[in-house]
Amino acid sequence: MFTAEGPSLRELTAQALSSVERGYDLLAPKFDHTPFRTPAPFLDAVAGALAPLGPFEAGLDVCCGTGAGIGVLRGLCRERVTGTDFSPGMLERARRAHPAAGSPAVDFVRADARALPFDGGYDLAVSFGAFGHFLPAERPALFAGVRRALVPGGLFAVPIGAPPPPRSGLYWATLGFDAAMRVRNALWRPPFVMYYRTFPLGGVREDLRRAGFTVQLLPLERFGRRPDGSPNWRLLLARATEPPAQGLR
């Protein structure tokens, strides 16, 4: 599952028994050698799908981690790119991978995604593989913060996979993982929030709508289709149209 340069079982156990922030600080030096980093084919597919929707001036990577998505934004945005994460360790790795100098300019801001400090200025926001770290009740604040960061008409793009069918091994693996995490968080503090089944498309679309977005789905054909003809992966495109609903902060 991991390369020789990746974390050991002992290191993964220490991470799992930490808070989310501390866990990712511990994992940061070896994160890019794990399957948790967004694979290049997904980054390339998203970049290819977004390119015809530009041009974009300023891009924001929400929960940027070690900076895999920053490269996507640097290829799409002409003026500046910002990465934000609440793990200092992950941000340090991202800064090393993406120096500030160059065009577009790059900067990094430490922030909790549930309380983003940005007020307009971005016409594109992306996020890759981060939403298992947020409980459903936290999505409204997260999406409202992204909406505030975007200019009117700005775009928020998130790749989202089709749920595995109940007969597949992946269905039972994700179900078992989430159950184990719920037990862990009931018995151990601090909690480590990481689930695979808390980002259902229906609920996500409704939360985005209430935060002031219109939503469409773009198939990522590179990853094929299921037997029923539906795509295995889609790019969720949320367009900022209205101010966030009152009370969504």
Rosetta silent file (secondary structure, phi, psi, omega in degrees, C-alpha in Angstrom):
SEQUENCE: MFTAEGPSLRELTAQALSSVERGYDLLAPKFDHTPFRTPAPFLDAVAGALAPLGPFEAGLDVCCGTGAGIGVLRGLCRERVTGTDFSPGMLERARRAHPAAGSPAVDFVRADARALPFDGGYDLAVSFGAFGHFLPAERPALFAGVRRALVPGGLFAVPIGAPPPPRSGLYWATLGFDAAMRVRNALWRPPFVMYYRTFPLGGVREDLRRAGFTVQLLPLERFGRRPDGSPNWRLLLARATEPPAQGLR
SCORE:     score description
SCORE:     0.000 S_00000001
   1 L     0.000  -35.323 -178.476    0.000    0.000    0.000 S_00000001
   2 L  -118.768  156.322  173.767    2.877    2.369    0.781 S_00000001
   3 L   -78.296  171.818  179.019    6.305    2.896   -0.740 S_00000001
   4 L   -63.200  -25.159  179.958    9.473    2.269    1.233 S_00000001
   5 L   -84.660   -5.202 -176.924    9.650    6.027    1.856 S_00000001
   6 L   -78.965  177.046 -177.730    6.136    6.107    3.324 S_00000001
   7 L   -69.109  149.477  175.642    5.084    6.041    6.988 S_00000001
   8 L   -80.130  168.262  176.841    5.472    2.907    9.076 S_00000001
   9 H   -59.484  -38.569  178.613    2.569    1.189   10.808 S_00000001
  10 H   -62.993  -42.643  179.534    3.760    2.700   14.081 S_00000001
  11 H   -66.362  -39.509  177.190    3.717    6.189   12.576 S_00000001
  12 H   -64.899  -37.396  178.157    0.242    5.677   11.133 S_00000001
  13 H   -65.118  -42.487  177.345   -0.987    4.481   14.513 S_00000001
  14 H   -60.971  -39.962  178.069    0.414    7.595   16.204 S_00000001
  15 H   -63.335  -46.869 -175.608   -1.359    9.720   13.605 S_00000001
  16 H   -64.680  -23.820 -179.859   -4.663    7.908   14.059 S_00000001
  17 L   -95.164    8.356  178.638   -4.543    8.458   17.830 S_00000001
  18 L  -104.251  177.234  168.936   -3.923   12.197   17.437 S_00000001
  19 L   -70.425  167.834  178.583   -6.174   15.090   16.523 S_00000001
  20 H   -59.781  -47.362 -178.275   -6.669   15.770   12.825 S_00000001
  21 H   -62.183  -50.888 -178.536   -4.275   18.737   12.924 S_00000001
  22 H   -65.583  -37.533  179.489   -1.575   16.972   14.918 S_00000001
  23 H   -60.290  -42.531 -179.953   -2.021   13.788   12.909 S_00000001
  24 H   -76.218  -27.704  170.962   -1.336   15.573    9.650 S_00000001
  25 H   -60.528  -41.645  179.619    1.605   17.425   11.138 S_00000001
  26 H   -68.243  -37.814 -175.349    3.078   14.006   11.930 S_00000001
  27 H   -81.434  -20.879 -170.337    2.247   12.583    8.514 S_00000001
  28 H   -50.664  -46.365 -176.196    3.337   15.607    6.466 S_00000001
  29 H   -60.909  -24.438 -177.522    6.996   14.623    5.827 S_00000001
  30 H  -117.993    7.644 -174.187    5.907   11.320    4.248 S_00000001
  31 H   -59.571  -39.103 -176.608    2.423   12.189    3.006 S_00000001
  32 H   -70.650   -6.697  176.187    3.423   12.350   -0.653 S_00000001
  33 H  -105.140   21.823  177.988    4.580    8.725   -0.440 S_00000001
  34 L  -119.952  163.195  175.557    1.136    7.466    0.595 S_00000001
  35 L   -70.606   -5.270 -177.777   -2.021    6.673   -1.414 S_00000001
  36 L   -75.886  -22.384  175.968   -3.708    9.600    0.371 S_00000001
  37 L   -68.500  137.735  179.917   -2.091   12.140   -1.955 S_00000001
  38 L   -61.623  123.891 -177.033   -4.378   12.915   -4.885 S_00000001
  39 L   -65.961  151.139 -179.067   -3.037   10.913   -7.852 S_00000001
  40 H   -56.397  -38.612  179.198   -1.737   12.755  -10.899 S_00000001
  41 H   -59.975  -34.408  177.333   -4.442   11.341  -13.230 S_00000001
  42 H   -70.673  -41.688  177.961   -7.149   13.009  -11.111 S_00000001
  43 H   -61.550  -43.892 -179.470   -5.273   16.298  -11.032 S_00000001
  44 H   -65.486  -40.440 -179.153   -4.793   16.170  -14.800 S_00000001
  45 H   -65.247  -41.566  178.815   -8.439   15.281  -15.439 S_00000001
  46 H   -66.690  -43.095  178.719   -9.699   18.164  -13.300 S_00000001
  47 H   -60.304  -42.430  179.760   -7.288   20.602  -14.918 S_00000001
  48 H   -65.684  -35.818  179.315   -8.435   19.504  -18.360 S_00000001
  49 H   -72.731  -32.868 -177.506  -12.107   19.873  -17.440 S_00000001
  50 H   -82.426  -27.919 -174.081  -11.623   23.337  -15.943 S_00000001
  51 H   -53.951  -43.439  179.924   -9.414   24.814  -18.654 S_00000001
  52 H   -69.692  -12.689 -177.744  -12.280   25.513  -21.123 S_00000001
  53 H   -89.918   -6.065  179.798  -14.231   27.273  -18.344 S_00000001
  54 L   -82.609 -164.116    8.643  -11.553   29.936  -17.836 S_00000001
  55 L   -77.834  155.997  177.842   -9.656   32.139  -18.008 S_00000001
  56 E  -118.017  144.723  179.532   -9.208   32.465  -14.259 S_00000001
  57 E   -95.361  -50.362 -173.953   -7.306   35.192  -12.455 S_00000001
  58 E  -131.861  133.822 -177.389   -7.008   33.987   -8.838 S_00000001
  59 E  -122.435  146.798 -179.836   -7.354   30.469   -7.434 S_00000001
  60 E  -125.069  125.129  175.210   -7.869   29.095   -3.923 S_00000001
  61 E  -101.707  109.892 -177.373   -7.028   25.521   -2.891 S_00000001
  62 E   -85.650  125.487 -174.718   -9.142   24.656    0.168 S_00000001
  63 L    61.362   60.813 -170.000   -7.410   22.115    2.437 S_00000001
  64 L   -73.776  -16.570 -178.972   -4.364   22.179    0.175 S_00000001
  65 L    57.909 -133.975 -178.832   -2.292   19.670    2.143 S_00000001
  66 L   -84.207    4.541  169.917    1.189   19.341    0.673 S_00000001
  67 L   102.025   19.659 -179.899    0.123   21.250   -2.426 S_00000001
  68 H   -58.869  -40.706 -178.481   -0.947   18.690   -5.027 S_00000001
  69 H   -77.575  -15.044 -179.632   -3.768   20.957   -6.214 S_00000001
  70 H   -63.558  -36.887  177.827   -1.586   24.066   -6.295 S_00000001
  71 H   -62.349  -37.324  175.913   -0.007   22.828   -9.507 S_00000001
  72 H   -60.895  -48.486 -177.899   -3.467   22.583  -11.089 S_00000001
  73 H   -66.165  -36.288  179.645   -4.262   26.166  -10.113 S_00000001
  74 H   -64.890  -27.873  177.449   -0.900   27.485  -11.293 S_00000001
  75 H   -82.228  -14.057 -176.112   -1.673   26.098  -14.720 S_00000001
  76 H  -108.806  -26.505 -171.022   -5.128   27.695  -14.800 S_00000001
  77 E  -105.062  143.497 -173.680   -4.779   31.061  -13.042 S_00000001
  78 E   -96.076  -25.746 -170.863   -2.985   34.102  -14.405 S_00000001
  79 E  -105.867  -57.939 -175.768   -2.551   36.335  -11.346 S_00000001
  80 E  -156.432  159.512  179.772   -2.218   34.496   -8.031 S_00000001
  81 E  -136.969  136.345  177.962   -2.860   31.223   -6.219 S_00000001
  82 E  -123.986  133.631  171.109   -3.496   30.670   -2.503 S_00000001
  83 E  -109.527  138.180  178.715   -3.339   27.411   -0.604 S_00000001
  84 E  -132.109  138.968  179.208   -4.993   27.102    2.793 S_00000001
  85 E  -158.387  160.633  178.717   -4.806   24.333    5.386 S_00000001
  86 L  -103.848    4.185  175.751   -4.851   24.153    9.179 S_00000001
  87 L   -98.054  112.663  177.800   -1.860   21.813    9.510 S_00000001
  88 H   -58.103  -35.392 -179.735    1.409   23.781    9.780 S_00000001
  89 H   -64.577  -42.665  178.680    3.321   20.664    8.793 S_00000001
  90 H   -66.992  -40.719  179.346    1.382   20.212    5.564 S_00000001
  91 H   -63.611  -37.141  178.668    1.693   23.907    4.713 S_00000001
  92 H   -63.317  -40.981  177.430    5.462   23.769    5.192 S_00000001
  93 H   -65.819  -38.868  178.995    5.711   20.915    2.694 S_00000001
  94 H   -64.352  -40.456  178.955    3.487   22.824    0.264 S_00000001
  95 H   -62.898  -38.309  178.770    5.680   25.925    0.535 S_00000001
  96 H   -66.432  -37.625 -177.677    8.756   23.878   -0.289 S_00000001
  97 H   -76.067  -26.078 -174.366    7.062   22.361   -3.322 S_00000001
  98 L  -134.327   84.891  178.514    5.667   25.670   -4.608 S_00000001
  99 L   -58.679  151.396 -174.904    7.924   28.701   -4.022 S_00000001
 100 L   -65.698  -35.029 -175.869    6.154   32.047   -3.893 S_00000001
 101 L   -68.374  156.069  177.879    8.070   33.582   -6.774 S_00000001
 102 L   116.748 -177.129 -179.184    6.921   33.128  -10.337 S_00000001
 103 L  -130.370  119.731    0.716    3.777   33.671  -12.316 S_00000001
 104 L   -75.932  158.921  175.944    1.232   33.306  -10.951 S_00000001
 105 E   -67.992  150.571 -178.691    2.439   34.203   -7.471 S_00000001
 106 E  -125.013  135.980  170.942    1.691   31.673   -4.717 S_00000001
 107 E  -137.307  162.416 -177.699    0.968   32.229   -1.040 S_00000001
 108 E  -129.451  139.845 -177.138   -0.207   29.999    1.792 S_00000001
 109 E  -130.276  125.058  174.704   -2.542   30.819    4.665 S_00000001
 110 E   -79.041  125.367 -178.555   -3.087   28.707    7.741 S_00000001
 111 L  -162.735  152.301  171.730   -6.824   28.550    8.440 S_00000001
 112 L   -81.218  126.360 -177.202   -9.621   26.241    9.527 S_00000001
 113 H   -63.254  -17.778  177.633  -11.767   25.517    6.477 S_00000001
 114 H   -80.796   -5.728  178.587  -14.874   25.893    8.651 S_00000001
 115 H  -147.323   61.123 -177.261  -13.962   29.565    9.191 S_00000001
 116 L   -63.138  138.877 -173.868  -12.122   30.702    6.073 S_00000001
 117 L   -92.720   14.668 -173.735  -10.730   34.259    6.426 S_00000001
 118 L   -96.829  145.088 -179.181  -11.187   35.321    2.785 S_00000001
 119 L  -131.236   85.006 -179.104  -13.629   37.953    1.565 S_00000001
 120 L    74.484 -179.579  174.034  -13.909   37.834   -2.204 S_00000001
 121 L   102.942  -16.150 -178.976  -11.060   38.092   -4.665 S_00000001
 122 E  -112.553  138.571  175.657  -11.007   34.541   -6.070 S_00000001
 123 E  -108.058    0.388  174.740  -12.750   33.373   -9.217 S_00000001
 124 E  -147.358  131.941  171.994  -11.823   29.692   -8.816 S_00000001
 125 E  -129.465  143.183  177.645  -11.665   27.436   -5.753 S_00000001
 126 E  -133.906  163.158  170.949  -10.839   23.734   -5.704 S_00000001
 127 L  -155.290  138.714 -175.620  -10.501   21.022   -3.114 S_00000001
 128 L  -125.145  114.107  168.348   -9.171   17.489   -3.469 S_00000001
 129 L    66.951   23.996 -173.970   -9.957   14.605   -1.141 S_00000001
 130 L  -104.909  -12.961 -164.406  -10.536   16.649    2.012 S_00000001
 131 H   -80.790   -6.096  169.771  -14.228   16.376    2.770 S_00000001
 132 H   -68.685  -12.344 -179.880  -14.070   13.184    4.794 S_00000001
 133 H   -89.489    6.550 -179.004  -12.619   15.414    7.523 S_00000001
 134 L  -127.271  130.128  176.415  -15.888   17.339    7.939 S_00000001
 135 L   -72.928  155.239 -178.813  -19.064   16.096    9.530 S_00000001
 136 H   -52.728  -36.543 -179.565  -22.307   16.791    7.651 S_00000001
 137 H   -67.694  -16.851 -179.326  -23.279   19.475   10.180 S_00000001
 138 H   -91.423  -11.877 -177.267  -20.051   21.345    9.342 S_00000001
 139 H   -61.571  -41.408 -179.260  -20.638   21.542    5.589 S_00000001
 140 H   -56.892  -43.988  178.895  -22.833   24.686    5.656 S_00000001
 141 H   -66.741  -38.982  177.946  -20.098   26.767    7.331 S_00000001
 142 H   -60.903  -50.070 -177.276  -17.472   25.303    5.024 S_00000001
 143 H   -69.554  -35.305  177.057  -19.432   26.072    1.859 S_00000001
 144 H   -64.101  -37.184  177.613  -20.456   29.533    3.072 S_00000001
 145 H   -66.345  -39.805  175.952  -16.789   30.342    3.646 S_00000001
 146 H   -64.136  -41.622  179.568  -15.881   29.239    0.136 S_00000001
 147 H   -60.783  -41.370  179.228  -18.765   31.334   -1.223 S_00000001
 148 H   -65.160  -30.180 -179.078  -17.474   34.414    0.617 S_00000001
 149 H   -73.938  -20.274 -175.122  -14.023   33.840   -0.853 S_00000001
 150 E   -94.967  147.494  170.660  -15.365   33.870   -4.419 S_00000001
 151 E   -73.849  160.063  174.215  -16.342   36.802   -6.575 S_00000001
 152 E   -54.549  130.638 -176.435  -19.880   36.714   -8.030 S_00000001
 153 E    88.084   -5.039  179.008  -19.857   34.084  -10.743 S_00000001
 154 E   -64.628  160.313 -171.441  -16.801   32.374   -9.247 S_00000001
 155 E  -119.005  134.735  174.614  -16.488   28.613   -9.514 S_00000001
 156 E  -115.318  119.844 -173.113  -15.926   25.967   -6.827 S_00000001
 157 E  -120.049  130.243 -178.573  -14.801   22.622   -8.291 S_00000001
 158 E  -139.991  122.328  172.559  -14.612   19.291   -6.452 S_00000001
 159 E   -72.227  138.084 -177.608  -14.100   15.813   -7.961 S_00000001
 160 E  -139.199  130.660 -177.354  -16.590   13.351   -6.504 S_00000001
 161 E   -90.192  153.090  174.611  -16.764    9.593   -7.015 S_00000001
 162 L   -68.142  143.546  178.132  -19.849    7.461   -7.461 S_00000001
 163 L   -64.598  140.817  179.378  -20.735    5.477   -4.333 S_00000001
 164 L   -67.163  144.003  179.328  -19.574    1.864   -4.554 S_00000001
 165 L   -68.171  150.630 -176.419  -22.374   -0.661   -5.127 S_00000001
 166 L   -58.205  -23.483 -178.985  -23.394   -2.772   -2.095 S_00000001
 167 L   -83.151   -5.798 -176.486  -22.070   -5.940   -3.713 S_00000001
 168 L   -88.338  154.268  175.962  -18.541   -4.577   -4.043 S_00000001
 169 H   -65.137  -32.532 -179.861  -15.704   -5.101   -1.614 S_00000001
 170 H   -64.577  -36.623  178.009  -15.096   -1.350   -1.559 S_00000001
 171 H   -57.496  -49.326 -176.951  -18.612   -0.741   -0.227 S_00000001
 172 H   -73.267  -29.927  176.965  -17.996   -2.992    2.768 S_00000001
 173 H   -66.249  -45.486  179.736  -14.453   -1.699    3.270 S_00000001
 174 H   -69.013  -36.634  176.865  -15.612    1.919    3.518 S_00000001
 175 H   -62.306  -44.229  179.559  -18.553    0.915    5.716 S_00000001
 176 H   -66.446  -39.722  179.131  -16.203   -0.950    8.042 S_00000001
 177 H   -62.348  -47.286 -178.510  -13.684    1.892    8.128 S_00000001
 178 H   -63.397  -38.935  178.156  -16.322    4.461    9.032 S_00000001
 179 H   -63.482  -42.746  178.848  -17.726    2.196   11.733 S_00000001
 180 H   -63.565  -38.658  178.939  -14.256    1.700   13.216 S_00000001
 181 H   -67.276  -36.255  178.231  -13.646    5.463   13.211 S_00000001
 182 H   -65.946  -39.644  176.487  -16.924    6.098   15.000 S_00000001
 183 H   -64.894  -46.149  178.734  -15.953    3.603   17.695 S_00000001
 184 H   -56.559  -44.906 -176.421  -12.481    5.139   17.956 S_00000001
 185 H   -74.162  -21.746  175.015  -13.942    8.636   18.348 S_00000001
 186 H   -76.850  -24.729 -173.402  -16.443    7.457   20.942 S_00000001
 187 H  -108.066  -16.418 -170.365  -13.680    5.955   23.074 S_00000001
 188 L  -132.416  139.286  174.707  -10.641    8.169   22.467 S_00000001
 189 L  -123.199  144.310    1.425   -9.917   11.875   22.664 S_00000001
 190 L   -75.493  159.994  179.059   -9.076   13.977   20.796 S_00000001
 191 L   -70.773  153.018  171.626  -11.280   12.835   17.908 S_00000001
 192 L  -121.109  103.725 -174.902   -9.834   12.148   14.482 S_00000001
 193 L   -85.893  111.127  175.715  -12.528   12.960   11.938 S_00000001
 194 L  -157.704  107.553 -178.802  -12.036   10.934    8.759 S_00000001
 195 L  -132.622  154.733  179.769  -14.953    9.186    7.089 S_00000001
 196 L  -102.439   -9.166 -170.947  -15.665    7.931    3.574 S_00000001
 197 L  -123.872   28.802 -177.250  -19.457    8.037    3.643 S_00000001
 198 L  -114.255   18.449 -178.642  -20.301   11.527    4.906 S_00000001
 199 L  -130.684   56.789 -177.967  -20.279   13.401    1.575 S_00000001
 200 L   -71.563  142.062 -173.069  -23.416   12.174   -0.241 S_00000001
 201 H   -59.193  -43.055 -177.996  -24.185   14.017   -3.441 S_00000001
 202 H   -59.872  -49.382  179.526  -27.793   14.862   -2.541 S_00000001
 203 H   -65.979  -37.767  179.412  -26.941   16.469    0.783 S_00000001
 204 H   -64.680  -43.884  179.775  -23.910   18.235   -0.643 S_00000001
 205 H   -62.121  -40.393 -179.702  -25.924   19.772   -3.483 S_00000001
 206 H   -67.650  -41.756  178.394  -28.550   21.070   -1.070 S_00000001
 207 H   -64.304  -38.670  176.949  -25.938   22.580    1.252 S_00000001
 208 H   -65.316  -42.009  178.809  -24.234   24.264   -1.700 S_00000001
 209 H   -59.727  -44.999 -179.339  -27.549   25.645   -2.930 S_00000001
 210 H   -67.359  -24.995  179.113  -28.292   27.126    0.498 S_00000001
 211 L   -83.820   -2.968  176.762  -24.797   28.663    0.583 S_00000001
 212 L   104.548   26.385  179.796  -25.477   30.585   -2.641 S_00000001
 213 E  -116.931  151.949  160.029  -24.326   28.238   -5.410 S_00000001
 214 E  -103.420  146.866 -169.906  -25.890   26.652   -8.449 S_00000001
 215 E  -124.550  135.582  168.437  -24.551   23.152   -9.090 S_00000001
 216 E  -134.908  162.447 -177.755  -23.866   21.083  -12.166 S_00000001
 217 E  -121.073  130.243 -179.639  -21.990   17.811  -12.654 S_00000001
 218 E  -114.926  117.449  179.715  -19.443   17.198  -15.384 S_00000001
 219 E   -61.373  137.827  171.940  -18.491   13.548  -16.097 S_00000001
 220 L   -97.856   88.451 -169.977  -14.785   12.798  -15.921 S_00000001
 221 H   -64.346  -19.984 -179.893  -14.799   10.320  -18.797 S_00000001
 222 H   -56.819  -26.312 -174.472  -11.164    9.395  -18.264 S_00000001
 223 H  -102.587   12.770  170.941  -12.257    7.148  -15.401 S_00000001
 224 L    76.717 -173.415 -177.765  -14.948    5.253  -17.289 S_00000001
 225 E  -130.982  158.439  178.314  -18.523    4.408  -16.451 S_00000001
 226 L   -80.396  168.636 -179.942  -20.363    1.913  -14.300 S_00000001
 227 L   -56.865  -27.375  178.846  -22.470   -0.917  -15.755 S_00000001
 228 L   -83.685    2.299  178.216  -25.586    1.284  -15.490 S_00000001
 229 L    92.981   -9.975  179.466  -23.914    3.943  -17.654 S_00000001
 230 L   -77.291  148.636 -177.795  -23.285    6.487  -14.892 S_00000001
 231 E   -70.451  146.333  175.329  -19.746    7.918  -14.632 S_00000001
 232 L   -68.073  -34.636  179.713  -17.371    6.574  -12.019 S_00000001
 233 E  -136.476  143.255  174.738  -16.195   10.127  -11.300 S_00000001
 234 E  -128.033  157.587  169.818  -17.725   13.548  -11.832 S_00000001
 235 E  -102.753  114.903  176.880  -16.497   17.066  -11.364 S_00000001
 236 E   -79.773  121.816 -178.555  -18.941   18.955   -9.175 S_00000001
 237 E  -113.994  111.161 -179.534  -19.080   22.557  -10.404 S_00000001
 238 E  -109.102  117.849 -176.804  -20.668   25.025   -7.993 S_00000001
 239 E   -99.022  126.753 -179.401  -21.161   28.528   -9.390 S_00000001
 240 E   -73.225  115.850 -177.033  -21.423   31.422   -6.906 S_00000001
 241 L  -121.876  -34.106 -175.665  -24.670   33.231   -7.701 S_00000001
 242 L  -129.442  157.917  171.388  -26.190   34.539   -4.453 S_00000001
 243 L   -61.613  152.656  176.434  -24.902   35.674   -1.056 S_00000001
 244 L   -55.074  146.552  176.481  -24.858   32.893    1.564 S_00000001
 245 L   -59.081  146.826 -177.466  -28.160   32.292    3.296 S_00000001
 246 L   -58.117  134.482 -179.990  -28.517   34.245    6.546 S_00000001
 247 L    93.306  -10.616  177.948  -26.943   32.419    9.468 S_00000001
 248 L   -89.349   94.683  179.597  -24.526   30.351    7.359 S_00000001
 249 L  -124.061    0.000    0.000  -21.183   31.477    8.720 S_00000001
